[in-house]
Amino acid sequence: MVDRNGRHTRAGSEVRVYAPGKRTVLGGRLVDTGGGYCSQGVTPAHFGLPMDGKVDVEVTSMTKTGRKITRVANVDPNKLPKRVLVVKV
């Protein structure tokens, strides 16, 4: 997850992948900052997805004003550049 300026600053965000147009959860992840002593890194959320079809992606993150939910509908994982979806919150 990145902010409006493209900086990776949304550690702690919750990412959920749904069946398109439904609330059927296909997977969920928590965005981590990395691990280990005195280390930090940008850790993307990885999902195993169906080979065909689309999904809806929902990101819940904390902002200065509270929780914000960003939803991206009808994502076709096979048509994403390098199979990576960047969600700006």
PDB file of N, CA, C and O in Angstrom, chain B, residues numbered from 101:
ATOM      1  N   MET B 101       0.837  -1.164   0.000  1.00  0.00           N
ATOM      2  CA  MET B 101       0.000   0.000   0.000  1.00  0.00           C
ATOM      3  C   MET B 101       0.885   1.231   0.000  1.00  0.00           C
ATOM      4  O   MET B 101       1.919   1.278   0.666  1.00  0.00           O
ATOM      5  N   VAL B 102       0.469   2.199  -0.740  1.00  0.00           N
ATOM      6  CA  VAL B 102       1.229   3.441  -0.810  1.00  0.00           C
ATOM      7  C   VAL B 102       0.285   4.611  -0.568  1.00  0.00           C
ATOM      8  O   VAL B 102      -0.926   4.501  -0.756  1.00  0.00           O
ATOM      9  N   ASP B 103       0.865   5.738  -0.144  1.00  0.00           N
ATOM     10  CA  ASP B 103       0.047   6.929   0.027  1.00  0.00           C
ATOM     11  C   ASP B 103      -0.087   7.644  -1.318  1.00  0.00           C
ATOM     12  O   ASP B 103       0.368   7.126  -2.337  1.00  0.00           O
ATOM     13  N   ARG B 104      -0.692   8.803  -1.333  1.00  0.00           N
ATOM     14  CA  ARG B 104      -0.935   9.527  -2.576  1.00  0.00           C
ATOM     15  C   ARG B 104       0.341   9.880  -3.328  1.00  0.00           C
ATOM     16  O   ARG B 104       0.322  10.050  -4.547  1.00  0.00           O
ATOM     17  N   ASN B 105       1.455   9.991  -2.597  1.00  0.00           N
ATOM     18  CA  ASN B 105       2.732  10.361  -3.201  1.00  0.00           C
ATOM     19  C   ASN B 105       3.558   9.151  -3.614  1.00  0.00           C
ATOM     20  O   ASN B 105       4.691   9.301  -4.071  1.00  0.00           O
ATOM     21  N   GLY B 106       3.002   7.952  -3.456  1.00  0.00           N
ATOM     22  CA  GLY B 106       3.717   6.749  -3.856  1.00  0.00           C
ATOM     23  C   GLY B 106       4.666   6.203  -2.808  1.00  0.00           C
ATOM     24  O   GLY B 106       5.432   5.281  -3.089  1.00  0.00           O
ATOM     25  N   ARG B 107       4.627   6.764  -1.586  1.00  0.00           N
ATOM     26  CA  ARG B 107       5.500   6.266  -0.525  1.00  0.00           C
ATOM     27  C   ARG B 107       4.837   5.075   0.173  1.00  0.00           C
ATOM     28  O   ARG B 107       3.639   5.087   0.453  1.00  0.00           O
ATOM     29  N   HIS B 108       5.633   4.067   0.442  1.00  0.00           N
ATOM     30  CA  HIS B 108       5.144   2.873   1.128  1.00  0.00           C
ATOM     31  C   HIS B 108       5.035   3.187   2.619  1.00  0.00           C
ATOM     32  O   HIS B 108       6.019   3.074   3.351  1.00  0.00           O
ATOM     33  N   THR B 109       3.840   3.581   3.071  1.00  0.00           N
ATOM     34  CA  THR B 109       3.700   4.022   4.455  1.00  0.00           C
ATOM     35  C   THR B 109       2.485   3.409   5.148  1.00  0.00           C
ATOM     36  O   THR B 109       2.087   3.898   6.205  1.00  0.00           O
ATOM     37  N   ARG B 110       1.906   2.399   4.616  1.00  0.00           N
ATOM     38  CA  ARG B 110       0.656   1.895   5.161  1.00  0.00           C
ATOM     39  C   ARG B 110       0.790   0.552   5.871  1.00  0.00           C
ATOM     40  O   ARG B 110      -0.069  -0.317   5.724  1.00  0.00           O
ATOM     41  N   ALA B 111       1.853   0.379   6.632  1.00  0.00           N
ATOM     42  CA  ALA B 111       1.985  -0.840   7.430  1.00  0.00           C
ATOM     43  C   ALA B 111       0.807  -0.927   8.392  1.00  0.00           C
ATOM     44  O   ALA B 111       0.369   0.089   8.931  1.00  0.00           O
ATOM     45  N   GLY B 112       0.303  -2.114   8.606  1.00  0.00           N
ATOM     46  CA  GLY B 112      -0.851  -2.319   9.467  1.00  0.00           C
ATOM     47  C   GLY B 112      -2.167  -2.318   8.710  1.00  0.00           C
ATOM     48  O   GLY B 112      -3.213  -2.601   9.294  1.00  0.00           O
ATOM     49  N   SER B 113      -2.136  -2.008   7.430  1.00  0.00           N
ATOM     50  CA  SER B 113      -3.360  -2.040   6.621  1.00  0.00           C
ATOM     51  C   SER B 113      -3.834  -3.478   6.460  1.00  0.00           C
ATOM     52  O   SER B 113      -3.033  -4.412   6.422  1.00  0.00           O
ATOM     53  N   GLU B 114      -5.131  -3.637   6.368  1.00  0.00           N
ATOM     54  CA  GLU B 114      -5.732  -4.945   6.126  1.00  0.00           C
ATOM     55  C   GLU B 114      -6.142  -5.024   4.661  1.00  0.00           C
ATOM     56  O   GLU B 114      -6.796  -4.116   4.147  1.00  0.00           O
ATOM     57  N   VAL B 115      -5.760  -6.103   3.992  1.00  0.00           N
ATOM     58  CA  VAL B 115      -6.102  -6.295   2.586  1.00  0.00           C
ATOM     59  C   VAL B 115      -6.980  -7.536   2.483  1.00  0.00           C
ATOM     60  O   VAL B 115      -6.619  -8.598   2.989  1.00  0.00           O
ATOM     61  N   ARG B 116      -8.119  -7.406   1.838  1.00  0.00           N
ATOM     62  CA  ARG B 116      -9.017  -8.544   1.624  1.00  0.00           C
ATOM     63  C   ARG B 116      -9.340  -8.659   0.140  1.00  0.00           C
ATOM     64  O   ARG B 116      -9.522  -7.658  -0.553  1.00  0.00           O
ATOM     65  N   VAL B 117      -9.408  -9.891  -0.329  1.00  0.00           N
ATOM     66  CA  VAL B 117      -9.772 -10.172  -1.714  1.00  0.00           C
ATOM     67  C   VAL B 117     -11.098 -10.917  -1.690  1.00  0.00           C
ATOM     68  O   VAL B 117     -11.245 -11.910  -0.977  1.00  0.00           O
ATOM     69  N   TYR B 118     -12.067 -10.436  -2.472  1.00  0.00           N
ATOM     70  CA  TYR B 118     -13.413 -10.993  -2.508  1.00  0.00           C
ATOM     71  C   TYR B 118     -13.742 -11.537  -3.899  1.00  0.00           C
ATOM     72  O   TYR B 118     -13.151 -11.129  -4.898  1.00  0.00           O
ATOM     73  N   ALA B 119     -14.684 -12.452  -3.937  1.00  0.00           N
ATOM     74  CA  ALA B 119     -15.278 -12.853  -5.209  1.00  0.00           C
ATOM     75  C   ALA B 119     -15.952 -11.612  -5.787  1.00  0.00           C
ATOM     76  O   ALA B 119     -16.529 -10.834  -5.027  1.00  0.00           O
ATOM     77  N   PRO B 120     -15.901 -11.400  -7.092  1.00  0.00           N
ATOM     78  CA  PRO B 120     -16.423 -10.162  -7.670  1.00  0.00           C
ATOM     79  C   PRO B 120     -17.913  -9.970  -7.407  1.00  0.00           C
ATOM     80  O   PRO B 120     -18.732 -10.858  -7.646  1.00  0.00           O
ATOM     81  N   GLY B 121     -18.236  -8.765  -6.899  1.00  0.00           N
ATOM     82  CA  GLY B 121     -19.627  -8.411  -6.659  1.00  0.00           C
ATOM     83  C   GLY B 121     -20.248  -9.097  -5.463  1.00  0.00           C
ATOM     84  O   GLY B 121     -21.451  -8.968  -5.236  1.00  0.00           O
ATOM     85  N   LYS B 122     -19.456  -9.824  -4.692  1.00  0.00           N
ATOM     86  CA  LYS B 122     -19.975 -10.544  -3.519  1.00  0.00           C
ATOM     87  C   LYS B 122     -19.119 -10.220  -2.310  1.00  0.00           C
ATOM     88  O   LYS B 122     -18.075  -9.579  -2.434  1.00  0.00           O
ATOM     89  N   ARG B 123     -19.555 -10.658  -1.150  1.00  0.00           N
ATOM     90  CA  ARG B 123     -18.773 -10.492   0.072  1.00  0.00           C
ATOM     91  C   ARG B 123     -18.123 -11.810   0.480  1.00  0.00           C
ATOM     92  O   ARG B 123     -17.823 -12.018   1.656  1.00  0.00           O
ATOM     93  N   THR B 124     -17.906 -12.697  -0.484  1.00  0.00           N
ATOM     94  CA  THR B 124     -17.250 -13.972  -0.227  1.00  0.00           C
ATOM     95  C   THR B 124     -15.742 -13.742  -0.210  1.00  0.00           C
ATOM     96  O   THR B 124     -15.148 -13.417  -1.238  1.00  0.00           O
ATOM     97  N   VAL B 125     -15.126 -13.911   0.958  1.00  0.00           N
ATOM     98  CA  VAL B 125     -13.703 -13.650   1.111  1.00  0.00           C
ATOM     99  C   VAL B 125     -12.889 -14.787   0.499  1.00  0.00           C
ATOM    100  O   VAL B 125     -13.094 -15.956   0.825  1.00  0.00           O
ATOM    101  N   LEU B 126     -11.966 -14.430  -0.389  1.00  0.00           N
ATOM    102  CA  LEU B 126     -11.047 -15.401  -0.980  1.00  0.00           C
ATOM    103  C   LEU B 126      -9.711 -15.420  -0.244  1.00  0.00           C
ATOM    104  O   LEU B 126      -8.991 -16.418  -0.280  1.00  0.00           O
ATOM    105  N   GLY B 127      -9.382 -14.318   0.422  1.00  0.00           N
ATOM    106  CA  GLY B 127      -8.127 -14.245   1.162  1.00  0.00           C
ATOM    107  C   GLY B 127      -7.999 -12.926   1.882  1.00  0.00           C
ATOM    108  O   GLY B 127      -8.674 -11.954   1.544  1.00  0.00           O
ATOM    109  N   GLY B 128      -7.139 -12.894   2.867  1.00  0.00           N
ATOM    110  CA  GLY B 128      -6.897 -11.679   3.626  1.00  0.00           C
ATOM    111  C   GLY B 128      -5.469 -11.650   4.136  1.00  0.00           C
ATOM    112  O   GLY B 128      -4.891 -12.694   4.438  1.00  0.00           O
ATOM    113  N   ARG B 129      -4.901 -10.463   4.233  1.00  0.00           N
ATOM    114  CA  ARG B 129      -3.536 -10.299   4.717  1.00  0.00           C
ATOM    115  C   ARG B 129      -3.434  -8.997   5.503  1.00  0.00           C
ATOM    116  O   ARG B 129      -4.216  -8.066   5.310  1.00  0.00           O
ATOM    117  N   LEU B 130      -2.457  -8.960   6.387  1.00  0.00           N
ATOM    118  CA  LEU B 130      -2.096  -7.749   7.108  1.00  0.00           C
ATOM    119  C   LEU B 130      -0.760  -7.279   6.551  1.00  0.00           C
ATOM    120  O   LEU B 130       0.186  -8.062   6.465  1.00  0.00           O
ATOM    121  N   VAL B 131      -0.674  -6.000   6.170  1.00  0.00           N
ATOM    122  CA  VAL B 131       0.564  -5.474   5.607  1.00  0.00           C
ATOM    123  C   VAL B 131       1.561  -5.307   6.742  1.00  0.00           C
ATOM    124  O   VAL B 131       1.298  -4.604   7.717  1.00  0.00           O
ATOM    125  N   ASP B 132       2.709  -5.962   6.603  1.00  0.00           N
ATOM    126  CA  ASP B 132       3.749  -5.991   7.620  1.00  0.00           C
ATOM    127  C   ASP B 132       4.841  -4.990   7.263  1.00  0.00           C
ATOM    128  O   ASP B 132       4.940  -4.566   6.111  1.00  0.00           O
ATOM    129  N   THR B 133       5.660  -4.610   8.240  1.00  0.00           N
ATOM    130  CA  THR B 133       6.777  -3.711   7.979  1.00  0.00           C
ATOM    131  C   THR B 133       8.068  -4.475   7.746  1.00  0.00           C
ATOM    132  O   THR B 133       9.113  -3.866   7.515  1.00  0.00           O
ATOM    133  N   GLY B 134       8.013  -5.762   7.801  1.00  0.00           N
ATOM    134  CA  GLY B 134       9.216  -6.577   7.712  1.00  0.00           C
ATOM    135  C   GLY B 134       9.461  -7.206   9.069  1.00  0.00           C
ATOM    136  O   GLY B 134       8.644  -7.047   9.976  1.00  0.00           O
ATOM    137  N   GLY B 135      10.533  -7.894   9.225  1.00  0.00           N
ATOM    138  CA  GLY B 135      10.772  -8.530  10.507  1.00  0.00           C
ATOM    139  C   GLY B 135      12.234  -8.554  10.846  1.00  0.00           C
ATOM    140  O   GLY B 135      13.096  -8.301  10.004  1.00  0.00           O
ATOM    141  N   GLY B 136      12.499  -8.861  12.089  1.00  0.00           N
ATOM    142  CA  GLY B 136      13.874  -8.964  12.543  1.00  0.00           C
ATOM    143  C   GLY B 136      14.270  -7.787  13.393  1.00  0.00           C
ATOM    144  O   GLY B 136      13.577  -6.771  13.446  1.00  0.00           O
ATOM    145  N   TYR B 137      15.380  -7.936  14.048  1.00  0.00           N
ATOM    146  CA  TYR B 137      15.893  -6.910  14.935  1.00  0.00           C
ATOM    147  C   TYR B 137      16.433  -5.727  14.138  1.00  0.00           C
ATOM    148  O   TYR B 137      17.257  -5.907  13.242  1.00  0.00           O
ATOM    149  N   CYS B 138      15.979  -4.536  14.456  1.00  0.00           N
ATOM    150  CA  CYS B 138      16.438  -3.292  13.812  1.00  0.00           C
ATOM    151  C   CYS B 138      16.303  -3.333  12.293  1.00  0.00           C
ATOM    152  O   CYS B 138      17.156  -2.803  11.580  1.00  0.00           O
ATOM    153  N   SER B 139      15.256  -3.947  11.803  1.00  0.00           N
ATOM    154  CA  SER B 139      15.070  -3.972  10.356  1.00  0.00           C
ATOM    155  C   SER B 139      13.659  -3.565  10.005  1.00  0.00           C
ATOM    156  O   SER B 139      12.732  -3.734  10.796  1.00  0.00           O
ATOM    157  N   GLN B 140      13.509  -3.037   8.828  1.00  0.00           N
ATOM    158  CA  GLN B 140      12.215  -2.643   8.322  1.00  0.00           C
ATOM    159  C   GLN B 140      12.277  -2.736   6.816  1.00  0.00           C
ATOM    160  O   GLN B 140      13.303  -2.423   6.212  1.00  0.00           O
ATOM    161  N   GLY B 141      11.203  -3.156   6.212  1.00  0.00           N
ATOM    162  CA  GLY B 141      11.164  -3.242   4.766  1.00  0.00           C
ATOM    163  C   GLY B 141       9.741  -3.197   4.273  1.00  0.00           C
ATOM    164  O   GLY B 141       8.797  -3.375   5.042  1.00  0.00           O
ATOM    165  N   VAL B 142       9.593  -2.963   3.010  1.00  0.00           N
ATOM    166  CA  VAL B 142       8.272  -2.945   2.403  1.00  0.00           C
ATOM    167  C   VAL B 142       7.925  -4.378   2.044  1.00  0.00           C
ATOM    168  O   VAL B 142       8.584  -4.999   1.210  1.00  0.00           O
ATOM    169  N   THR B 143       6.901  -4.890   2.671  1.00  0.00           N
ATOM    170  CA  THR B 143       6.492  -6.264   2.428  1.00  0.00           C
ATOM    171  C   THR B 143       5.151  -6.256   1.725  1.00  0.00           C
ATOM    172  O   THR B 143       4.145  -5.909   2.344  1.00  0.00           O
ATOM    173  N   PRO B 144       5.096  -6.626   0.444  1.00  0.00           N
ATOM    174  CA  PRO B 144       3.807  -6.657  -0.250  1.00  0.00           C
ATOM    175  C   PRO B 144       2.939  -7.794   0.272  1.00  0.00           C
ATOM    176  O   PRO B 144       3.443  -8.768   0.831  1.00  0.00           O
ATOM    177  N   ALA B 145       1.649  -7.662   0.087  1.00  0.00           N
ATOM    178  CA  ALA B 145       0.699  -8.724   0.452  1.00  0.00           C
ATOM    179  C   ALA B 145       0.522  -9.633  -0.755  1.00  0.00           C
ATOM    180  O   ALA B 145       0.090  -9.181  -1.816  1.00  0.00           O
ATOM    181  N   HIS B 146       0.852 -10.909  -0.601  1.00  0.00           N
ATOM    182  CA  HIS B 146       0.747 -11.882  -1.692  1.00  0.00           C
ATOM    183  C   HIS B 146      -0.505 -12.730  -1.504  1.00  0.00           C
ATOM    184  O   HIS B 146      -0.854 -13.095  -0.381  1.00  0.00           O
ATOM    185  N   PHE B 147      -1.182 -13.043  -2.615  1.00  0.00           N
ATOM    186  CA  PHE B 147      -2.389 -13.873  -2.591  1.00  0.00           C
ATOM    187  C   PHE B 147      -2.322 -14.919  -3.687  1.00  0.00           C
ATOM    188  O   PHE B 147      -1.834 -14.649  -4.784  1.00  0.00           O
ATOM    189  N   GLY B 148      -2.807 -16.103  -3.393  1.00  0.00           N
ATOM    190  CA  GLY B 148      -3.040 -17.096  -4.422  1.00  0.00           C
ATOM    191  C   GLY B 148      -4.450 -16.892  -4.940  1.00  0.00           C
ATOM    192  O   GLY B 148      -5.407 -16.977  -4.171  1.00  0.00           O
ATOM    193  N   LEU B 149      -4.595 -16.627  -6.218  1.00  0.00           N
ATOM    194  CA  LEU B 149      -5.899 -16.288  -6.785  1.00  0.00           C
ATOM    195  C   LEU B 149      -6.288 -17.281  -7.867  1.00  0.00           C
ATOM    196  O   LEU B 149      -5.436 -17.996  -8.395  1.00  0.00           O
ATOM    197  N   PRO B 150      -7.578 -17.327  -8.199  1.00  0.00           N
ATOM    198  CA  PRO B 150      -8.019 -18.197  -9.291  1.00  0.00           C
ATOM    199  C   PRO B 150      -7.348 -17.805 -10.596  1.00  0.00           C
ATOM    200  O   PRO B 150      -7.066 -16.629 -10.826  1.00  0.00           O
ATOM    201  N   MET B 151      -7.092 -18.784 -11.449  1.00  0.00           N
ATOM    202  CA  MET B 151      -6.432 -18.516 -12.726  1.00  0.00           C
ATOM    203  C   MET B 151      -7.308 -17.719 -13.685  1.00  0.00           C
ATOM    204  O   MET B 151      -6.798 -16.964 -14.513  1.00  0.00           O
ATOM    205  N   ASP B 152      -8.605 -17.883 -13.579  1.00  0.00           N
ATOM    206  CA  ASP B 152      -9.496 -17.149 -14.476  1.00  0.00           C
ATOM    207  C   ASP B 152     -10.484 -16.347 -13.645  1.00  0.00           C
ATOM    208  O   ASP B 152     -10.825 -16.733 -12.526  1.00  0.00           O
ATOM    209  N   GLY B 153     -10.929 -15.263 -14.180  1.00  0.00           N
ATOM    210  CA  GLY B 153     -11.922 -14.464 -13.485  1.00  0.00           C
ATOM    211  C   GLY B 153     -11.330 -13.252 -12.799  1.00  0.00           C
ATOM    212  O   GLY B 153     -10.116 -13.055 -12.757  1.00  0.00           O
ATOM    213  N   LYS B 154     -12.219 -12.459 -12.273  1.00  0.00           N
ATOM    214  CA  LYS B 154     -11.853 -11.209 -11.631  1.00  0.00           C
ATOM    215  C   LYS B 154     -12.082 -11.302 -10.132  1.00  0.00           C
ATOM    216  O   LYS B 154     -12.730 -12.230  -9.648  1.00  0.00           O
ATOM    217  N   VAL B 155     -11.541 -10.328  -9.398  1.00  0.00           N
ATOM    218  CA  VAL B 155     -11.719 -10.245  -7.956  1.00  0.00           C
ATOM    219  C   VAL B 155     -11.947  -8.793  -7.576  1.00  0.00           C
ATOM    220  O   VAL B 155     -11.641  -7.884  -8.348  1.00  0.00           O
ATOM    221  N   ASP B 156     -12.485  -8.579  -6.385  1.00  0.00           N
ATOM    222  CA  ASP B 156     -12.582  -7.255  -5.796  1.00  0.00           C
ATOM    223  C   ASP B 156     -11.547  -7.188  -4.677  1.00  0.00           C
ATOM    224  O   ASP B 156     -11.379  -8.150  -3.927  1.00  0.00           O
ATOM    225  N   VAL B 157     -10.856  -6.061  -4.562  1.00  0.00           N
ATOM    226  CA  VAL B 157      -9.831  -5.887  -3.543  1.00  0.00           C
ATOM    227  C   VAL B 157     -10.253  -4.739  -2.628  1.00  0.00           C
ATOM    228  O   VAL B 157     -10.681  -3.682  -3.092  1.00  0.00           O
ATOM    229  N   GLU B 158     -10.124  -4.966  -1.323  1.00  0.00           N
ATOM    230  CA  GLU B 158     -10.503  -3.955  -0.343  1.00  0.00           C
ATOM    231  C   GLU B 158      -9.337  -3.752   0.619  1.00  0.00           C
ATOM    232  O   GLU B 158      -8.807  -4.718   1.168  1.00  0.00           O
ATOM    233  N   VAL B 159      -8.933  -2.487   0.825  1.00  0.00           N
ATOM    234  CA  VAL B 159      -7.854  -2.148   1.740  1.00  0.00           C
ATOM    235  C   VAL B 159      -8.420  -1.256   2.831  1.00  0.00           C
ATOM    236  O   VAL B 159      -9.022  -0.220   2.548  1.00  0.00           O
ATOM    237  N   THR B 160      -8.224  -1.661   4.082  1.00  0.00           N
ATOM    238  CA  THR B 160      -8.628  -0.851   5.226  1.00  0.00           C
ATOM    239  C   THR B 160      -7.358  -0.354   5.898  1.00  0.00           C
ATOM    240  O   THR B 160      -6.521  -1.151   6.321  1.00  0.00           O
ATOM    241  N   SER B 161      -7.215   0.958   5.996  1.00  0.00           N
ATOM    242  CA  SER B 161      -6.013   1.529   6.593  1.00  0.00           C
ATOM    243  C   SER B 161      -6.395   2.664   7.535  1.00  0.00           C
ATOM    244  O   SER B 161      -7.502   3.200   7.477  1.00  0.00           O
ATOM    245  N   MET B 162      -5.460   3.012   8.396  1.00  0.00           N
ATOM    246  CA  MET B 162      -5.665   4.119   9.317  1.00  0.00           C
ATOM    247  C   MET B 162      -5.119   5.398   8.696  1.00  0.00           C
ATOM    248  O   MET B 162      -4.037   5.412   8.109  1.00  0.00           O
ATOM    249  N   THR B 163      -5.886   6.463   8.839  1.00  0.00           N
ATOM    250  CA  THR B 163      -5.451   7.780   8.393  1.00  0.00           C
ATOM    251  C   THR B 163      -5.537   8.727   9.584  1.00  0.00           C
ATOM    252  O   THR B 163      -5.919   8.318  10.680  1.00  0.00           O
ATOM    253  N   LYS B 164      -5.191   9.965   9.373  1.00  0.00           N
ATOM    254  CA  LYS B 164      -5.269  10.948  10.461  1.00  0.00           C
ATOM    255  C   LYS B 164      -6.697  11.122  10.964  1.00  0.00           C
ATOM    256  O   LYS B 164      -6.911  11.489  12.119  1.00  0.00           O
ATOM    257  N   THR B 165      -7.669  10.861  10.099  1.00  0.00           N
ATOM    258  CA  THR B 165      -9.073  11.055  10.469  1.00  0.00           C
ATOM    259  C   THR B 165      -9.772   9.749  10.859  1.00  0.00           C
ATOM    260  O   THR B 165     -10.971   9.756  11.137  1.00  0.00           O
ATOM    261  N   GLY B 166      -9.049   8.643  10.885  1.00  0.00           N
ATOM    262  CA  GLY B 166      -9.650   7.357  11.265  1.00  0.00           C
ATOM    263  C   GLY B 166      -9.503   6.318  10.161  1.00  0.00           C
ATOM    264  O   GLY B 166      -8.705   6.474   9.237  1.00  0.00           O
ATOM    265  N   ARG B 167     -10.295   5.252  10.281  1.00  0.00           N
ATOM    266  CA  ARG B 167     -10.220   4.150   9.310  1.00  0.00           C
ATOM    267  C   ARG B 167     -10.732   4.592   7.947  1.00  0.00           C
ATOM    268  O   ARG B 167     -11.740   5.289   7.837  1.00  0.00           O
ATOM    269  N   LYS B 168     -10.012   4.170   6.911  1.00  0.00           N
ATOM    270  CA  LYS B 168     -10.429   4.463   5.546  1.00  0.00           C
ATOM    271  C   LYS B 168     -10.446   3.161   4.771  1.00  0.00           C
ATOM    272  O   LYS B 168      -9.496   2.380   4.833  1.00  0.00           O
ATOM    273  N   ILE B 169     -11.528   2.928   4.041  1.00  0.00           N
ATOM    274  CA  ILE B 169     -11.657   1.731   3.224  1.00  0.00           C
ATOM    275  C   ILE B 169     -11.574   2.144   1.760  1.00  0.00           C
ATOM    276  O   ILE B 169     -12.339   2.987   1.291  1.00  0.00           O
ATOM    277  N   THR B 170     -10.628   1.531   1.047  1.00  0.00           N
ATOM    278  CA  THR B 170     -10.458   1.762  -0.384  1.00  0.00           C
ATOM    279  C   THR B 170     -10.788   0.464  -1.090  1.00  0.00           C
ATOM    280  O   THR B 170     -10.206  -0.577  -0.786  1.00  0.00           O
ATOM    281  N   ARG B 171     -11.718   0.517  -2.032  1.00  0.00           N
ATOM    282  CA  ARG B 171     -12.166  -0.693  -2.724  1.00  0.00           C
ATOM    283  C   ARG B 171     -11.901  -0.561  -4.220  1.00  0.00           C
ATOM    284  O   ARG B 171     -12.219   0.457  -4.834  1.00  0.00           O
ATOM    285  N   VAL B 172     -11.312  -1.608  -4.795  1.00  0.00           N
ATOM    286  CA  VAL B 172     -11.068  -1.665  -6.232  1.00  0.00           C
ATOM    287  C   VAL B 172     -11.842  -2.870  -6.752  1.00  0.00           C
ATOM    288  O   VAL B 172     -11.562  -4.005  -6.367  1.00  0.00           O
ATOM    289  N   ALA B 173     -12.811  -2.625  -7.622  1.00  0.00           N
ATOM    290  CA  ALA B 173     -13.692  -3.692  -8.096  1.00  0.00           C
ATOM    291  C   ALA B 173     -13.253  -4.231  -9.450  1.00  0.00           C
ATOM    292  O   ALA B 173     -12.613  -3.538 -10.242  1.00  0.00           O
ATOM    293  N   ASN B 174     -13.613  -5.481  -9.691  1.00  0.00           N
ATOM    294  CA  ASN B 174     -13.395  -6.153 -10.979  1.00  0.00           C
ATOM    295  C   ASN B 174     -11.944  -6.118 -11.458  1.00  0.00           C
ATOM    296  O   ASN B 174     -11.669  -5.752 -12.600  1.00  0.00           O
ATOM    297  N   VAL B 175     -11.031  -6.498 -10.587  1.00  0.00           N
ATOM    298  CA  VAL B 175      -9.617  -6.568 -10.938  1.00  0.00           C
ATOM    299  C   VAL B 175      -9.350  -7.910 -11.606  1.00  0.00           C
ATOM    300  O   VAL B 175      -9.676  -8.961 -11.056  1.00  0.00           O
ATOM    301  N   ASP B 176      -8.762  -7.870 -12.783  1.00  0.00           N
ATOM    302  CA  ASP B 176      -8.363  -9.096 -13.471  1.00  0.00           C
ATOM    303  C   ASP B 176      -6.872  -9.301 -13.215  1.00  0.00           C
ATOM    304  O   ASP B 176      -6.049  -8.623 -13.831  1.00  0.00           O
ATOM    305  N   PRO B 177      -6.504 -10.223 -12.319  1.00  0.00           N
ATOM    306  CA  PRO B 177      -5.095 -10.410 -11.973  1.00  0.00           C
ATOM    307  C   PRO B 177      -4.215 -10.738 -13.175  1.00  0.00           C
ATOM    308  O   PRO B 177      -3.029 -10.408 -13.172  1.00  0.00           O
ATOM    309  N   ASN B 178      -4.763 -11.373 -14.191  1.00  0.00           N
ATOM    310  CA  ASN B 178      -3.979 -11.758 -15.358  1.00  0.00           C
ATOM    311  C   ASN B 178      -3.634 -10.578 -16.265  1.00  0.00           C
ATOM    312  O   ASN B 178      -2.761 -10.690 -17.126  1.00  0.00           O
ATOM    313  N   LYS B 179      -4.317  -9.449 -16.074  1.00  0.00           N
ATOM    314  CA  LYS B 179      -4.067  -8.279 -16.917  1.00  0.00           C
ATOM    315  C   LYS B 179      -3.289  -7.186 -16.196  1.00  0.00           C
ATOM    316  O   LYS B 179      -3.097  -6.098 -16.739  1.00  0.00           O
ATOM    317  N   LEU B 180      -2.836  -7.471 -14.967  1.00  0.00           N
ATOM    318  CA  LEU B 180      -2.052  -6.483 -14.233  1.00  0.00           C
ATOM    319  C   LEU B 180      -0.604  -6.524 -14.693  1.00  0.00           C
ATOM    320  O   LEU B 180      -0.067  -7.603 -14.945  1.00  0.00           O
ATOM    321  N   PRO B 181       0.044  -5.351 -14.808  1.00  0.00           N
ATOM    322  CA  PRO B 181       1.461  -5.358 -15.177  1.00  0.00           C
ATOM    323  C   PRO B 181       2.272  -6.089 -14.113  1.00  0.00           C
ATOM    324  O   PRO B 181       2.217  -5.729 -12.937  1.00  0.00           O
ATOM    325  N   LYS B 182       3.017  -7.100 -14.510  1.00  0.00           N
ATOM    326  CA  LYS B 182       3.821  -7.930 -13.605  1.00  0.00           C
ATOM    327  C   LYS B 182       2.974  -8.545 -12.491  1.00  0.00           C
ATOM    328  O   LYS B 182       3.491  -8.937 -11.445  1.00  0.00           O
ATOM    329  N   ARG B 183       1.671  -8.620 -12.733  1.00  0.00           N
ATOM    330  CA  ARG B 183       0.712  -9.208 -11.781  1.00  0.00           C
ATOM    331  C   ARG B 183       0.766  -8.525 -10.412  1.00  0.00           C
ATOM    332  O   ARG B 183       0.636  -9.176  -9.375  1.00  0.00           O
ATOM    333  N   VAL B 184       0.962  -7.190 -10.427  1.00  0.00           N
ATOM    334  CA  VAL B 184       1.037  -6.410  -9.206  1.00  0.00           C
ATOM    335  C   VAL B 184      -0.027  -5.317  -9.254  1.00  0.00           C
ATOM    336  O   VAL B 184      -0.127  -4.581 -10.235  1.00  0.00           O
ATOM    337  N   LEU B 185      -0.817  -5.218  -8.193  1.00  0.00           N
ATOM    338  CA  LEU B 185      -1.817  -4.161  -8.066  1.00  0.00           C
ATOM    339  C   LEU B 185      -1.334  -3.205  -6.984  1.00  0.00           C
ATOM    340  O   LEU B 185      -1.100  -3.619  -5.849  1.00  0.00           O
ATOM    341  N   VAL B 186      -1.183  -1.933  -7.327  1.00  0.00           N
ATOM    342  CA  VAL B 186      -0.811  -0.905  -6.368  1.00  0.00           C
ATOM    343  C   VAL B 186      -2.073  -0.132  -6.027  1.00  0.00           C
ATOM    344  O   VAL B 186      -2.729   0.418  -6.911  1.00  0.00           O
ATOM    345  N   VAL B 187      -2.415  -0.090  -4.741  1.00  0.00           N
ATOM    346  CA  VAL B 187      -3.598   0.627  -4.279  1.00  0.00           C
ATOM    347  C   VAL B 187      -3.130   1.867  -3.535  1.00  0.00           C
ATOM    348  O   VAL B 187      -2.412   1.769  -2.540  1.00  0.00           O
ATOM    349  N   LYS B 188      -3.538   3.028  -4.019  1.00  0.00           N
ATOM    350  CA  LYS B 188      -3.190   4.282  -3.348  1.00  0.00           C
ATOM    351  C   LYS B 188      -4.346   4.690  -2.455  1.00  0.00           C
ATOM    352  O   LYS B 188      -5.485   4.826  -2.901  1.00  0.00           O
ATOM    353  N   VAL B 189      -4.024   4.883  -1.171  1.00  0.00           N
ATOM    354  CA  VAL B 189      -5.052   5.263  -0.191  1.00  0.00           C
ATOM    355  C   VAL B 189      -4.821   6.654   0.312  1.00  0.00           C
ATOM    356  O   VAL B 189      -5.585   7.145   1.143  1.00  0.00           O
TER     357      VAL B 189
END
